[in-house]
Amino acid sequence: MPTSPLFPPSGPPFPLESTLNRRRWLQQAAAGTLVTVLGATYVLADEAPSGAHEPRKDGRKRVPPGQRVLSRLRPMGGESGSPARSDFKLKVYGEVEHPFELNFDALLASSPVELPLDVHCVTGWSVLGARFKGVRVADLAQRAGLKPTARHVIFEGAHGYSANVALGEALKPEVLVAYELDGRPLERGHGAPVRAVVPDLYFWKSAKWLTAIRFVERDQPGYWEVRGYNNHGDPWREERYA
């Protein structure tokens, strides 16, 4: 089995029973400020961030069920790709009229945006309003010229990692190819130099150490999906497992 750039090389640390136990444990820790998971200390938010209790534009609660708000992102380990910007290349290909490849300087010149985004990890934590800077996947798709046959997007990362997302969700304006977090370059543990950010799905869909965006006609379940994780991954439906 290949090692994963999302979780440690030992493989999925969250089988169903242990994940549910961990979720209950996090919920029981709500009165405290610190919890420890996988040997790392998680800093719980001292108070709900501004707007945390306001509904989203789609009417859903901002924090999905079973999630605990943390003050900052956790890297979640994994086998990284090269963090050097000089080594970075992003291939955009598949069901497109004009496949292309970008180095890091070309990515910087591709109409970047900075957005406050909420992210939700399958292990039960969320971070609200994390400021990611990058380029919209929709803009890269427009440049490539999608064919009518394109129906899904495969985010490809280092060491053969992949995550599948339906085309309509991948082209939402908040879905980014990101290279900065909270005003600073991505750290290696967060996928430096570049990662995908798909905020409306569980965070394993946001492939770290991104190397390619492939548009395909037929869905192709990714690394964790073929190992029992849900093919869609909607946090509000708690779609953790198949």
C-alpha positions, 0 to 999 in steps of 0.5 A, a space after each residue: 500500500 502506498 504511503 499517504 501525504 495526508 496522514 502518516 505513512 502507517 496508513 489510515 489512523 482513523 478506522 470507524 470505531 476509533 474515529 467515533 470514539 475520538 469524536 465523542 472524546 472531543 465533544 466531552 472536552 468542550 469545557 477545556 481548552 486543550 486536547 491531544 490527538 496523535 501526540 499533537 496538542 490541539 488548541 481549542 478556540 477560547 470562544 466562538 469566532 465572530 459569525 460562528 453562529 450565523 447561518 451560511 448563505 445556503 442556510 446550513 449551520 457554519 459549524 457542521 455536526 460533530 465538529 469542534 472549532 480549533 484556533 488554527 489548522 493542524 497539519 495531520 502529518 504525511 509524507 511530503 513532496 518537495 516544499 521548494 517553490 523552484 521545484 513546483 509545477 502544476 499540470 492542468 490536463 485531461 478533458 480540456 482543449 488546451 492543457 498547460 503547465 505552470 511553475 510557481 511564478 506563473 501561478 502567482 501571475 494568475 489572478 490570485 485572490 485571498 479568501 476567508 474559508 472554513 475548513 473541516 477535518 474528518 477527524 472532528 475539528 474545524 477552523 473558521 475563517 482561515 485566510 487562504 491566498 491562491 488561484 481559483 480552480 475555475 479560472 484555471 479551468 477556463 484557461 484550459 477550456 473544458 470539453 463538454 465531456 468533463 464531469 469530475 476533477 482529480 486533484 493529484 498530489 505527491 507520491 500518487 495521492 489523489 482526491 476526486 471532486 465533482 466538477 460543479 463543486 470544484 468550480 465553486 468560487 471559493 475552491 482554490 489552488 492555495 500557496 499562502 495561509 493567514 498571510 504567510 507561505 504555506 508551511 511544509 506540513 500544510 502542503 507547501 508550496 501549493 495545496 488544493 482547498 475545497 472548503 465545503 468537503 472534508 479536508 482530505 479532499 484538499 490535496 496537499 503538495 499539489 502536482 496536477 489538476 485532471 479533468 475527467 469524464 468518469 468519476 475516479 475515487 481517490 486514495 482514501 475513497 478506495 480505502 473506505 472513506 466516503 466518495 463525496 465527503 459532505 461534513 454537514 451530512 457527516 459523510 465520513 465513510 462509505 
